[in-house]
């Protein structure tokens, strides 16, 4: 697979592929954490009189895919030179 050793913008195609896969995995992981943690935190927040945990549940539930994509791209880009 010699084509993976070709350089684009100072990085091999192998590095670009690895960065892209890493970014995709980060987005998937963050989305799963959002779903699982959001549900558990919502259950816990329903039983407390304080408002800060309710606000945290709202913030987590309103976080959308573009935010996770930006974070994933940031983490993936750290793998490039």
mmCIF file of the N, C-alpha and C atoms, coordinates in Angstrom:
data_MODEL
# 
_entry.id   MODEL 
# 
loop_
_atom_site.group_PDB 
_atom_site.id 
_atom_site.type_symbol 
_atom_site.label_atom_id 
_atom_site.label_alt_id 
_atom_site.label_comp_id 
_atom_site.label_asym_id 
_atom_site.label_entity_id 
_atom_site.label_seq_id 
_atom_site.pdbx_PDB_ins_code 
_atom_site.Cartn_x 
_atom_site.Cartn_y 
_atom_site.Cartn_z 
_atom_site.occupancy 
_atom_site.B_iso_or_equiv 
_atom_site.pdbx_formal_charge 
_atom_site.auth_seq_id 
_atom_site.auth_comp_id 
_atom_site.auth_asym_id 
_atom_site.auth_atom_id 
_atom_site.pdbx_PDB_model_num 
ATOM 1   N N  . UNK A 1 1  ? 0.827   -1.181 0.000  1.00 0.00 ? 1  UNK A N  1 
ATOM 2   C CA . UNK A 1 1  ? 0.000   0.000  0.000  1.00 0.00 ? 1  UNK A CA 1 
ATOM 3   C C  . UNK A 1 1  ? 0.876   1.250  0.000  1.00 0.00 ? 1  UNK A C  1 
ATOM 4   N N  . UNK A 1 2  ? 1.503   1.443  -1.099 1.00 0.00 ? 2  UNK A N  1 
ATOM 5   C CA . UNK A 1 2  ? 2.409   2.578  -1.222 1.00 0.00 ? 2  UNK A CA 1 
ATOM 6   C C  . UNK A 1 2  ? 1.674   3.910  -1.238 1.00 0.00 ? 2  UNK A C  1 
ATOM 7   N N  . UNK A 1 3  ? 0.442   3.906  -1.679 1.00 0.00 ? 3  UNK A N  1 
ATOM 8   C CA . UNK A 1 3  ? -0.285  5.176  -1.763 1.00 0.00 ? 3  UNK A CA 1 
ATOM 9   C C  . UNK A 1 3  ? -0.499  5.794  -0.377 1.00 0.00 ? 3  UNK A C  1 
ATOM 10  N N  . UNK A 1 4  ? -0.491  4.993  0.674  1.00 0.00 ? 4  UNK A N  1 
ATOM 11  C CA . UNK A 1 4  ? -0.651  5.532  2.028  1.00 0.00 ? 4  UNK A CA 1 
ATOM 12  C C  . UNK A 1 4  ? 0.592   6.279  2.499  1.00 0.00 ? 4  UNK A C  1 
ATOM 13  N N  . UNK A 1 5  ? 1.706   6.067  1.807  1.00 0.00 ? 5  UNK A N  1 
ATOM 14  C CA . UNK A 1 5  ? 2.943   6.744  2.181  1.00 0.00 ? 5  UNK A CA 1 
ATOM 15  C C  . UNK A 1 5  ? 3.139   8.061  1.450  1.00 0.00 ? 5  UNK A C  1 
ATOM 16  N N  . UNK A 1 6  ? 2.229   8.416  0.563  1.00 0.00 ? 6  UNK A N  1 
ATOM 17  C CA . UNK A 1 6  ? 2.319   9.698  -0.127 1.00 0.00 ? 6  UNK A CA 1 
ATOM 18  C C  . UNK A 1 6  ? 2.020   10.820 0.850  1.00 0.00 ? 6  UNK A C  1 
ATOM 19  N N  . UNK A 1 7  ? 2.694   11.948 0.669  1.00 0.00 ? 7  UNK A N  1 
ATOM 20  C CA . UNK A 1 7  ? 2.574   13.064 1.606  1.00 0.00 ? 7  UNK A CA 1 
ATOM 21  C C  . UNK A 1 7  ? 1.618   14.119 1.057  1.00 0.00 ? 7  UNK A C  1 
ATOM 22  N N  . UNK A 1 8  ? 0.725   14.564 1.916  1.00 0.00 ? 8  UNK A N  1 
ATOM 23  C CA . UNK A 1 8  ? -0.194  15.661 1.597  1.00 0.00 ? 8  UNK A CA 1 
ATOM 24  C C  . UNK A 1 8  ? -0.118  16.665 2.743  1.00 0.00 ? 8  UNK A C  1 
ATOM 25  N N  . UNK A 1 9  ? 0.254   17.889 2.436  1.00 0.00 ? 9  UNK A N  1 
ATOM 26  C CA . UNK A 1 9  ? 0.370   18.958 3.433  1.00 0.00 ? 9  UNK A CA 1 
ATOM 27  C C  . UNK A 1 9  ? 1.251   18.559 4.619  1.00 0.00 ? 9  UNK A C  1 
ATOM 28  N N  . UNK A 1 10 ? 2.339   17.863 4.336  1.00 0.00 ? 10 UNK A N  1 
ATOM 29  C CA . UNK A 1 10 ? 3.297   17.518 5.373  1.00 0.00 ? 10 UNK A CA 1 
ATOM 30  C C  . UNK A 1 10 ? 2.963   16.271 6.176  1.00 0.00 ? 10 UNK A C  1 
ATOM 31  N N  . UNK A 1 11 ? 1.893   15.579 5.829  1.00 0.00 ? 11 UNK A N  1 
ATOM 32  C CA . UNK A 1 11 ? 1.499   14.354 6.524  1.00 0.00 ? 11 UNK A CA 1 
ATOM 33  C C  . UNK A 1 11 ? 1.236   13.268 5.492  1.00 0.00 ? 11 UNK A C  1 
ATOM 34  N N  . UNK A 1 12 ? 1.539   12.036 5.873  1.00 0.00 ? 12 UNK A N  1 
ATOM 35  C CA . UNK A 1 12 ? 1.255   10.931 4.964  1.00 0.00 ? 12 UNK A CA 1 
ATOM 36  C C  . UNK A 1 12 ? -0.250  10.681 4.934  1.00 0.00 ? 12 UNK A C  1 
ATOM 37  N N  . UNK A 1 13 ? -0.672  10.013 3.865  1.00 0.00 ? 13 UNK A N  1 
ATOM 38  C CA . UNK A 1 13 ? -2.093  9.673  3.790  1.00 0.00 ? 13 UNK A CA 1 
ATOM 39  C C  . UNK A 1 13 ? -2.486  8.729  4.919  1.00 0.00 ? 13 UNK A C  1 
ATOM 40  N N  . UNK A 1 14 ? -1.531  7.930  5.374  1.00 0.00 ? 14 UNK A N  1 
ATOM 41  C CA . UNK A 1 14 ? -1.777  7.052  6.513  1.00 0.00 ? 14 UNK A CA 1 
ATOM 42  C C  . UNK A 1 14 ? -2.112  7.880  7.768  1.00 0.00 ? 14 UNK A C  1 
ATOM 43  N N  . UNK A 1 15 ? -1.368  8.961  7.981  1.00 0.00 ? 15 UNK A N  1 
ATOM 44  C CA . UNK A 1 15 ? -1.618  9.836  9.130  1.00 0.00 ? 15 UNK A CA 1 
ATOM 45  C C  . UNK A 1 15 ? -2.976  10.516 9.003  1.00 0.00 ? 15 UNK A C  1 
ATOM 46  N N  . UNK A 1 16 ? -3.321  10.947 7.783  1.00 0.00 ? 16 UNK A N  1 
ATOM 47  C CA . UNK A 1 16 ? -4.632  11.565 7.566  1.00 0.00 ? 16 UNK A CA 1 
ATOM 48  C C  . UNK A 1 16 ? -5.756  10.588 7.855  1.00 0.00 ? 16 UNK A C  1 
ATOM 49  N N  . UNK A 1 17 ? -5.583  9.354  7.390  1.00 0.00 ? 17 UNK A N  1 
ATOM 50  C CA . UNK A 1 17 ? -6.595  8.322  7.624  1.00 0.00 ? 17 UNK A CA 1 
ATOM 51  C C  . UNK A 1 17 ? -6.739  8.030  9.113  1.00 0.00 ? 17 UNK A C  1 
ATOM 52  N N  . UNK A 1 18 ? -5.620  7.914  9.800  1.00 0.00 ? 18 UNK A N  1 
ATOM 53  C CA . UNK A 1 18 ? -5.644  7.669  11.240 1.00 0.00 ? 18 UNK A CA 1 
ATOM 54  C C  . UNK A 1 18 ? -6.314  8.831  11.987 1.00 0.00 ? 18 UNK A C  1 
ATOM 55  N N  . UNK A 1 19 ? -6.022  10.062 11.568 1.00 0.00 ? 19 UNK A N  1 
ATOM 56  C CA . UNK A 1 19 ? -6.639  11.233 12.200 1.00 0.00 ? 19 UNK A CA 1 
ATOM 57  C C  . UNK A 1 19 ? -8.150  11.238 11.965 1.00 0.00 ? 19 UNK A C  1 
ATOM 58  N N  . UNK A 1 20 ? -8.570  10.882 10.755 1.00 0.00 ? 20 UNK A N  1 
ATOM 59  C CA . UNK A 1 20 ? -10.002 10.850 10.451 1.00 0.00 ? 20 UNK A CA 1 
ATOM 60  C C  . UNK A 1 20 ? -10.723 9.775  11.260 1.00 0.00 ? 20 UNK A C  1 
ATOM 61  N N  . UNK A 1 21 ? -10.130 8.589  11.341 1.00 0.00 ? 21 UNK A N  1 
ATOM 62  C CA . UNK A 1 21 ? -10.737 7.502  12.107 1.00 0.00 ? 21 UNK A CA 1 
ATOM 63  C C  . UNK A 1 21 ? -10.807 7.881  13.588 1.00 0.00 ? 21 UNK A C  1 
ATOM 64  N N  . UNK A 1 22 ? -9.754  8.497  14.091 1.00 0.00 ? 22 UNK A N  1 
ATOM 65  C CA . UNK A 1 22 ? -9.751  8.944  15.483 1.00 0.00 ? 22 UNK A CA 1 
ATOM 66  C C  . UNK A 1 22 ? -10.851 9.961  15.730 1.00 0.00 ? 22 UNK A C  1 
ATOM 67  N N  . UNK A 1 23 ? -10.993 10.915 14.819 1.00 0.00 ? 23 UNK A N  1 
ATOM 68  C CA . UNK A 1 23 ? -12.044 11.928 14.961 1.00 0.00 ? 23 UNK A CA 1 
ATOM 69  C C  . UNK A 1 23 ? -13.422 11.278 14.967 1.00 0.00 ? 23 UNK A C  1 
ATOM 70  N N  . UNK A 1 24 ? -13.642 10.329 14.083 1.00 0.00 ? 24 UNK A N  1 
ATOM 71  C CA . UNK A 1 24 ? -14.940 9.648  14.020 1.00 0.00 ? 24 UNK A CA 1 
ATOM 72  C C  . UNK A 1 24 ? -15.213 8.869  15.302 1.00 0.00 ? 24 UNK A C  1 
ATOM 73  N N  . UNK A 1 25 ? -14.207 8.185  15.820 1.00 0.00 ? 25 UNK A N  1 
ATOM 74  C CA . UNK A 1 25 ? -14.391 7.429  17.056 1.00 0.00 ? 25 UNK A CA 1 
ATOM 75  C C  . UNK A 1 25 ? -14.648 8.347  18.243 1.00 0.00 ? 25 UNK A C  1 
ATOM 76  N N  . UNK A 1 26 ? -13.998 9.490  18.267 1.00 0.00 ? 26 UNK A N  1 
ATOM 77  C CA . UNK A 1 26 ? -14.228 10.450 19.353 1.00 0.00 ? 26 UNK A CA 1 
ATOM 78  C C  . UNK A 1 26 ? -15.665 10.959 19.295 1.00 0.00 ? 26 UNK A C  1 
ATOM 79  N N  . UNK A 1 27 ? -16.160 11.278 18.108 1.00 0.00 ? 27 UNK A N  1 
ATOM 80  C CA . UNK A 1 27 ? -17.534 11.768 17.971 1.00 0.00 ? 27 UNK A CA 1 
ATOM 81  C C  . UNK A 1 27 ? -18.523 10.700 18.435 1.00 0.00 ? 27 UNK A C  1 
ATOM 82  N N  . UNK A 1 28 ? -18.304 9.473  18.022 1.00 0.00 ? 28 UNK A N  1 
ATOM 83  C CA . UNK A 1 28 ? -19.198 8.382  18.430 1.00 0.00 ? 28 UNK A CA 1 
ATOM 84  C C  . UNK A 1 28 ? -19.160 8.188  19.944 1.00 0.00 ? 28 UNK A C  1 
ATOM 85  N N  . UNK A 1 29 ? -17.970 8.192  20.516 1.00 0.00 ? 29 UNK A N  1 
ATOM 86  C CA . UNK A 1 29 ? -17.838 7.998  21.962 1.00 0.00 ? 29 UNK A CA 1 
ATOM 87  C C  . UNK A 1 29 ? -18.498 9.132  22.736 1.00 0.00 ? 29 UNK A C  1 
ATOM 88  N N  . UNK A 1 30 ? -18.289 10.359 22.301 1.00 0.00 ? 30 UNK A N  1 
ATOM 89  C CA . UNK A 1 30 ? -18.896 11.501 22.999 1.00 0.00 ? 30 UNK A CA 1 
ATOM 90  C C  . UNK A 1 30 ? -20.416 11.461 22.907 1.00 0.00 ? 30 UNK A C  1 
ATOM 91  N N  . UNK A 1 31 ? -20.924 11.067 21.774 1.00 0.00 ? 31 UNK A N  1 
ATOM 92  C CA . UNK A 1 31 ? -22.385 10.978 21.608 1.00 0.00 ? 31 UNK A CA 1 
ATOM 93  C C  . UNK A 1 31 ? -22.956 9.890  22.521 1.00 0.00 ? 31 UNK A C  1 
ATOM 94  N N  . UNK A 1 32 ? -22.265 8.761  22.611 1.00 0.00 ? 32 UNK A N  1 
ATOM 95  C CA . UNK A 1 32 ? -22.736 7.700  23.502 1.00 0.00 ? 32 UNK A CA 1 
ATOM 96  C C  . UNK A 1 32 ? -22.690 8.140  24.963 1.00 0.00 ? 32 UNK A C  1 
ATOM 97  N N  . UNK A 1 33 ? -21.627 8.822  25.335 1.00 0.00 ? 33 UNK A N  1 
ATOM 98  C CA . UNK A 1 33 ? -21.532 9.343  26.703 1.00 0.00 ? 33 UNK A CA 1 
ATOM 99  C C  . UNK A 1 33 ? -22.656 10.339 26.963 1.00 0.00 ? 33 UNK A C  1 
ATOM 100 N N  . UNK A 1 34 ? -22.950 11.164 25.981 1.00 0.00 ? 34 UNK A N  1 
ATOM 101 C CA . UNK A 1 34 ? -24.028 12.134 26.131 1.00 0.00 ? 34 UNK A CA 1 
ATOM 102 C C  . UNK A 1 34 ? -25.357 11.426 26.382 1.00 0.00 ? 34 UNK A C  1 
ATOM 103 N N  . UNK A 1 35 ? -25.629 10.396 25.635 1.00 0.00 ? 35 UNK A N  1 
ATOM 104 C CA . UNK A 1 35 ? -26.905 9.689  25.793 1.00 0.00 ? 35 UNK A CA 1 
ATOM 105 C C  . UNK A 1 35 ? -26.998 8.967  27.134 1.00 0.00 ? 35 UNK A C  1 
ATOM 106 N N  . UNK A 1 36 ? -25.957 8.232  27.482 1.00 0.00 ? 36 UNK A N  1 
ATOM 107 C CA . UNK A 1 36 ? -25.988 7.441  28.717 1.00 0.00 ? 36 UNK A CA 1 
ATOM 108 C C  . UNK A 1 36 ? -25.934 8.351  29.942 1.00 0.00 ? 36 UNK A C  1 
ATOM 109 N N  . UNK A 1 37 ? -24.972 9.264  29.958 1.00 0.00 ? 37 UNK A N  1 
ATOM 110 C CA . UNK A 1 37 ? -24.821 10.154 31.116 1.00 0.00 ? 37 UNK A CA 1 
ATOM 111 C C  . UNK A 1 37 ? -26.025 11.081 31.250 1.00 0.00 ? 37 UNK A C  1 
ATOM 112 N N  . UNK A 1 38 ? -26.578 11.500 30.131 1.00 0.00 ? 38 UNK A N  1 
ATOM 113 C CA . UNK A 1 38 ? -27.743 12.381 30.176 1.00 0.00 ? 38 UNK A CA 1 
ATOM 114 C C  . UNK A 1 38 ? -28.935 11.723 30.841 1.00 0.00 ? 38 UNK A C  1 
ATOM 115 N N  . UNK A 1 39 ? -29.178 10.480 30.497 1.00 0.00 ? 39 UNK A N  1 
ATOM 116 C CA . UNK A 1 39 ? -30.306 9.766  31.094 1.00 0.00 ? 39 UNK A CA 1 
ATOM 117 C C  . UNK A 1 39 ? -30.090 9.534  32.590 1.00 0.00 ? 39 UNK A C  1 
ATOM 118 N N  . UNK A 1 40 ? -28.888 9.122  32.947 1.00 0.00 ? 40 UNK A N  1 
ATOM 119 C CA . UNK A 1 40 ? -28.607 8.858  34.364 1.00 0.00 ? 40 UNK A CA 1 
ATOM 120 C C  . UNK A 1 40 ? -28.635 10.141 35.181 1.00 0.00 ? 40 UNK A C  1 
ATOM 121 N N  . UNK A 1 41 ? -28.074 11.194 34.643 1.00 0.00 ? 41 UNK A N  1 
ATOM 122 C CA . UNK A 1 41 ? -28.057 12.468 35.347 1.00 0.00 ? 41 UNK A CA 1 
ATOM 123 C C  . UNK A 1 41 ? -29.473 13.029 35.481 1.00 0.00 ? 41 UNK A C  1 
ATOM 124 N N  . UNK A 1 42 ? -30.294 12.835 34.475 1.00 0.00 ? 42 UNK A N  1 
ATOM 125 C CA . UNK A 1 42 ? -31.681 13.303 34.545 1.00 0.00 ? 42 UNK A CA 1 
ATOM 126 C C  . UNK A 1 42 ? -32.441 12.593 35.654 1.00 0.00 ? 42 UNK A C  1 
ATOM 127 N N  . UNK A 1 43 ? -32.199 11.285 35.798 1.00 0.00 ? 43 UNK A N  1 
ATOM 128 C CA . UNK A 1 43 ? -32.863 10.539 36.881 1.00 0.00 ? 43 UNK A CA 1 
ATOM 129 C C  . UNK A 1 43 ? -32.403 11.046 38.240 1.00 0.00 ? 43 UNK A C  1 
ATOM 130 N N  . UNK A 1 44 ? -31.111 11.280 38.376 1.00 0.00 ? 44 UNK A N  1 
ATOM 131 C CA . UNK A 1 44 ? -30.593 11.776 39.648 1.00 0.00 ? 44 UNK A CA 1 
ATOM 132 C C  . UNK A 1 44 ? -31.074 13.195 39.936 1.00 0.00 ? 44 UNK A C  1 
ATOM 133 N N  . UNK A 1 45 ? -31.108 14.030 38.929 1.00 0.00 ? 45 UNK A N  1 
ATOM 134 C CA . UNK A 1 45 ? -31.497 15.428 39.104 1.00 0.00 ? 45 UNK A CA 1 
ATOM 135 C C  . UNK A 1 45 ? -32.965 15.559 39.499 1.00 0.00 ? 45 UNK A C  1 
ATOM 136 N N  . UNK A 1 46 ? -33.771 14.614 39.106 1.00 0.00 ? 46 UNK A N  1 
ATOM 137 C CA . UNK A 1 46 ? -35.194 14.669 39.440 1.00 0.00 ? 46 UNK A CA 1 
ATOM 138 C C  . UNK A 1 46 ? -35.433 14.515 40.943 1.00 0.00 ? 46 UNK A C  1 
ATOM 139 N N  . UNK A 1 47 ? -34.469 13.952 41.637 1.00 0.00 ? 47 UNK A N  1 
ATOM 140 C CA . UNK A 1 47 ? -34.636 13.697 43.069 1.00 0.00 ? 47 UNK A CA 1 
ATOM 141 C C  . UNK A 1 47 ? -33.940 14.715 43.963 1.00 0.00 ? 47 UNK A C  1 
ATOM 142 N N  . UNK A 1 48 ? -33.378 15.754 43.384 1.00 0.00 ? 48 UNK A N  1 
ATOM 143 C CA . UNK A 1 48 ? -32.684 16.757 44.194 1.00 0.00 ? 48 UNK A CA 1 
ATOM 144 C C  . UNK A 1 48 ? -33.414 18.087 44.122 1.00 0.00 ? 48 UNK A C  1 
ATOM 145 N N  . UNK A 1 49 ? -33.344 18.869 45.185 1.00 0.00 ? 49 UNK A N  1 
ATOM 146 C CA . UNK A 1 49 ? -34.029 20.164 45.183 1.00 0.00 ? 49 UNK A CA 1 
ATOM 147 C C  . UNK A 1 49 ? -33.220 21.274 44.496 1.00 0.00 ? 49 UNK A C  1 
ATOM 148 N N  . UNK A 1 50 ? -31.945 21.023 44.211 1.00 0.00 ? 50 UNK A N  1 
ATOM 149 C CA . UNK A 1 50 ? -31.110 22.081 43.635 1.00 0.00 ? 50 UNK A CA 1 
ATOM 150 C C  . UNK A 1 50 ? -31.382 22.249 42.142 1.00 0.00 ? 50 UNK A C  1 
ATOM 151 N N  . UNK A 1 51 ? -31.010 23.401 41.626 1.00 0.00 ? 51 UNK A N  1 
ATOM 152 C CA . UNK A 1 51 ? -31.274 23.737 40.239 1.00 0.00 ? 51 UNK A CA 1 
ATOM 153 C C  . UNK A 1 51 ? -30.054 23.494 39.343 1.00 0.00 ? 51 UNK A C  1 
ATOM 154 N N  . UNK A 1 52 ? -28.847 23.466 39.932 1.00 0.00 ? 52 UNK A N  1 
ATOM 155 C CA . UNK A 1 52 ? -27.648 23.361 39.100 1.00 0.00 ? 52 UNK A CA 1 
ATOM 156 C C  . UNK A 1 52 ? -27.587 22.053 38.333 1.00 0.00 ? 52 UNK A C  1 
ATOM 157 N N  . UNK A 1 53 ? -28.048 20.961 38.926 1.00 0.00 ? 53 UNK A N  1 
ATOM 158 C CA . UNK A 1 53 ? -28.018 19.694 38.207 1.00 0.00 ? 53 UNK A CA 1 
ATOM 159 C C  . UNK A 1 53 ? -29.071 19.645 37.104 1.00 0.00 ? 53 UNK A C  1 
ATOM 160 N N  . UNK A 1 54 ? -30.189 20.322 37.316 1.00 0.00 ? 54 UNK A N  1 
ATOM 161 C CA . UNK A 1 54 ? -31.195 20.420 36.252 1.00 0.00 ? 54 UNK A CA 1 
ATOM 162 C C  . UNK A 1 54 ? -30.642 21.209 35.067 1.00 0.00 ? 54 UNK A C  1 
ATOM 163 N N  . UNK A 1 55 ? -29.899 22.258 35.375 1.00 0.00 ? 55 UNK A N  1 
ATOM 164 C CA . UNK A 1 55 ? -29.283 23.057 34.305 1.00 0.00 ? 55 UNK A CA 1 
ATOM 165 C C  . UNK A 1 55 ? -28.223 22.250 33.549 1.00 0.00 ? 55 UNK A C  1 
ATOM 166 N N  . UNK A 1 56 ? -27.496 21.417 34.260 1.00 0.00 ? 56 UNK A N  1 
ATOM 167 C CA . UNK A 1 56 ? -26.499 20.566 33.616 1.00 0.00 ? 56 UNK A CA 1 
ATOM 168 C C  . UNK A 1 56 ? -27.174 19.561 32.675 1.00 0.00 ? 56 UNK A C  1 
ATOM 169 N N  . UNK A 1 57 ? -28.297 19.010 33.088 1.00 0.00 ? 57 UNK A N  1 
ATOM 170 C CA . UNK A 1 57 ? -29.052 18.084 32.240 1.00 0.00 ? 57 UNK A CA 1 
ATOM 171 C C  . UNK A 1 57 ? -29.527 18.808 30.985 1.00 0.00 ? 57 UNK A C  1 
ATOM 172 N N  . UNK A 1 58 ? -30.026 20.027 31.132 1.00 0.00 ? 58 UNK A N  1 
ATOM 173 C CA . UNK A 1 58 ? -30.470 20.804 29.972 1.00 0.00 ? 58 UNK A CA 1 
ATOM 174 C C  . UNK A 1 58 ? -29.320 21.081 29.021 1.00 0.00 ? 58 UNK A C  1 
ATOM 175 N N  . UNK A 1 59 ? -28.175 21.477 29.587 1.00 0.00 ? 59 UNK A N  1 
ATOM 176 C CA . UNK A 1 59 ? -27.003 21.767 28.762 1.00 0.00 ? 59 UNK A CA 1 
ATOM 177 C C  . UNK A 1 59 ? -26.559 20.531 27.994 1.00 0.00 ? 59 UNK A C  1 
ATOM 178 N N  . UNK A 1 60 ? -26.507 19.411 28.658 1.00 0.00 ? 60 UNK A N  1 
ATOM 179 C CA . UNK A 1 60 ? -26.084 18.180 28.013 1.00 0.00 ? 60 UNK A CA 1 
ATOM 180 C C  . UNK A 1 60 ? -27.072 17.738 26.940 1.00 0.00 ? 60 UNK A C  1 
ATOM 181 N N  . UNK A 1 61 ? -28.346 17.910 27.198 1.00 0.00 ? 61 UNK A N  1 
ATOM 182 C CA . UNK A 1 61 ? -29.349 17.471 26.220 1.00 0.00 ? 61 UNK A CA 1 
ATOM 183 C C  . UNK A 1 61 ? -29.422 18.399 25.011 1.00 0.00 ? 61 UNK A C  1 
ATOM 184 N N  . UNK A 1 62 ? -29.024 19.652 25.172 1.00 0.00 ? 62 UNK A N  1 
ATOM 185 C CA . UNK A 1 62 ? -29.090 20.596 24.059 1.00 0.00 ? 62 UNK A CA 1 
ATOM 186 C C  . UNK A 1 62 ? -27.801 20.645 23.232 1.00 0.00 ? 62 UNK A C  1 
ATOM 187 N N  . UNK A 1 63 ? -26.778 19.914 23.669 1.00 0.00 ? 63 UNK A N  1 
ATOM 188 C CA . UNK A 1 63 ? -25.537 19.864 22.906 1.00 0.00 ? 63 UNK A CA 1 
ATOM 189 C C  . UNK A 1 63 ? -25.776 19.041 21.652 1.00 0.00 ? 63 UNK A C  1 
ATOM 190 N N  . UNK A 1 64 ? -25.464 19.608 20.502 1.00 0.00 ? 64 UNK A N  1 
ATOM 191 C CA . UNK A 1 64 ? -25.782 18.980 19.225 1.00 0.00 ? 64 UNK A CA 1 
ATOM 192 C C  . UNK A 1 64 ? -24.544 18.421 18.529 1.00 0.00 ? 64 UNK A C  1 
ATOM 193 N N  . UNK A 1 65 ? -24.796 17.706 17.451 1.00 0.00 ? 65 UNK A N  1 
ATOM 194 C CA . UNK A 1 65 ? -23.759 17.027 16.701 1.00 0.00 ? 65 UNK A CA 1 
ATOM 195 C C  . UNK A 1 65 ? -22.645 17.955 16.200 1.00 0.00 ? 65 UNK A C  1 
ATOM 196 N N  . UNK A 1 66 ? -22.925 19.159 15.720 1.00 0.00 ? 66 UNK A N  1 
ATOM 197 C CA . UNK A 1 66 ? -21.817 20.014 15.264 1.00 0.00 ? 66 UNK A CA 1 
ATOM 198 C C  . UNK A 1 66 ? -20.765 20.274 16.345 1.00 0.00 ? 66 UNK A C  1 
ATOM 199 N N  . UNK A 1 67 ? -21.170 20.397 17.582 1.00 0.00 ? 67 UNK A N  1 
ATOM 200 C CA . UNK A 1 67 ? -20.215 20.590 18.672 1.00 0.00 ? 67 UNK A CA 1 
ATOM 201 C C  . UNK A 1 67 ? -19.329 19.363 18.827 1.00 0.00 ? 67 UNK A C  1 
ATOM 202 N N  . UNK A 1 68 ? -19.944 18.167 18.786 1.00 0.00 ? 68 UNK A N  1 
ATOM 203 C CA . UNK A 1 68 ? -19.172 16.938 18.906 1.00 0.00 ? 68 UNK A CA 1 
ATOM 204 C C  . UNK A 1 68 ? -18.235 16.774 17.710 1.00 0.00 ? 68 UNK A C  1 
ATOM 205 N N  . UNK A 1 69 ? -18.686 17.185 16.513 1.00 0.00 ? 69 UNK A N  1 
ATOM 206 C CA . UNK A 1 69 ? -17.831 17.105 15.332 1.00 0.00 ? 69 UNK A CA 1 
ATOM 207 C C  . UNK A 1 69 ? -16.608 17.990 15.462 1.00 0.00 ? 69 UNK A C  1 
ATOM 208 N N  . UNK A 1 70 ? -16.802 19.199 15.974 1.00 0.00 ? 70 UNK A N  1 
ATOM 209 C CA . UNK A 1 70 ? -15.668 20.103 16.167 1.00 0.00 ? 70 UNK A CA 1 
ATOM 210 C C  . UNK A 1 70 ? -14.678 19.516 17.161 1.00 0.00 ? 70 UNK A C  1 
ATOM 211 N N  . UNK A 1 71 ? -15.181 18.959 18.257 1.00 0.00 ? 71 UNK A N  1 
ATOM 212 C CA . UNK A 1 71 ? -14.289 18.322 19.230 1.00 0.00 ? 71 UNK A CA 1 
ATOM 213 C C  . UNK A 1 71 ? -13.558 17.133 18.624 1.00 0.00 ? 71 UNK A C  1 
ATOM 214 N N  . UNK A 1 72 ? -14.266 16.329 17.833 1.00 0.00 ? 72 UNK A N  1 
ATOM 215 C CA . UNK A 1 72 ? -13.634 15.183 17.182 1.00 0.00 ? 72 UNK A CA 1 
ATOM 216 C C  . UNK A 1 72 ? -12.555 15.617 16.212 1.00 0.00 ? 72 UNK A C  1 
ATOM 217 N N  . UNK A 1 73 ? -12.833 16.655 15.426 1.00 0.00 ? 73 UNK A N  1 
ATOM 218 C CA . UNK A 1 73 ? -11.829 17.163 14.498 1.00 0.00 ? 73 UNK A CA 1 
ATOM 219 C C  . UNK A 1 73 ? -10.632 17.745 15.232 1.00 0.00 ? 73 UNK A C  1 
ATOM 220 N N  . UNK A 1 74 ? -10.874 18.387 16.343 1.00 0.00 ? 74 UNK A N  1 
ATOM 221 C CA . UNK A 1 74 ? -9.773  18.927 17.145 1.00 0.00 ? 74 UNK A CA 1 
ATOM 222 C C  . UNK A 1 74 ? -8.860  17.795 17.620 1.00 0.00 ? 74 UNK A C  1 
ATOM 223 N N  . UNK A 1 75 ? -9.447  16.738 18.170 1.00 0.00 ? 75 UNK A N  1 
ATOM 224 C CA . UNK A 1 75 ? -8.646  15.612 18.652 1.00 0.00 ? 75 UNK A CA 1 
ATOM 225 C C  . UNK A 1 75 ? -7.928  14.928 17.481 1.00 0.00 ? 75 UNK A C  1 
ATOM 226 N N  . UNK A 1 76 ? -8.620  14.743 16.363 1.00 0.00 ? 76 UNK A N  1 
ATOM 227 C CA . UNK A 1 76 ? -7.989  14.131 15.199 1.00 0.00 ? 76 UNK A CA 1 
ATOM 228 C C  . UNK A 1 76 ? -6.851  14.975 14.653 1.00 0.00 ? 76 UNK A C  1 
ATOM 229 N N  . UNK A 1 77 ? -7.023  16.282 14.669 1.00 0.00 ? 77 UNK A N  1 
ATOM 230 C CA . UNK A 1 77 ? -5.988  17.160 14.123 1.00 0.00 ? 77 UNK A CA 1 
ATOM 231 C C  . UNK A 1 77 ? -4.729  17.165 14.989 1.00 0.00 ? 77 UNK A C  1 
ATOM 232 N N  . UNK A 1 78 ? -4.862  16.808 16.250 1.00 0.00 ? 78 UNK A N  1 
ATOM 233 C CA . UNK A 1 78 ? -3.681  16.734 17.117 1.00 0.00 ? 78 UNK A CA 1 
ATOM 234 C C  . UNK A 1 78 ? -2.734  15.615 16.695 1.00 0.00 ? 78 UNK A C  1 
ATOM 235 N N  . UNK A 1 79 ? -3.223  14.706 15.879 1.00 0.00 ? 79 UNK A N  1 
ATOM 236 C CA . UNK A 1 79 ? -2.386  13.603 15.400 1.00 0.00 ? 79 UNK A CA 1 
ATOM 237 C C  . UNK A 1 79 ? -1.569  13.984 14.164 1.00 0.00 ? 79 UNK A C  1 
ATOM 238 N N  . UNK A 1 80 ? -1.856  15.152 13.613 1.00 0.00 ? 80 UNK A N  1 
ATOM 239 C CA . UNK A 1 80 ? -1.163  15.602 12.395 1.00 0.00 ? 80 UNK A CA 1 
ATOM 240 C C  . UNK A 1 80 ? -0.085  16.612 12.747 1.00 0.00 ? 80 UNK A C  1 
ATOM 241 N N  . UNK A 1 81 ? 0.886   16.715 11.856 1.00 0.00 ? 81 UNK A N  1 
ATOM 242 C CA . UNK A 1 81 ? 1.959   17.691 12.076 1.00 0.00 ? 81 UNK A CA 1 
ATOM 243 C C  . UNK A 1 81 ? 1.603   19.007 11.437 1.00 0.00 ? 81 UNK A C  1 
# 
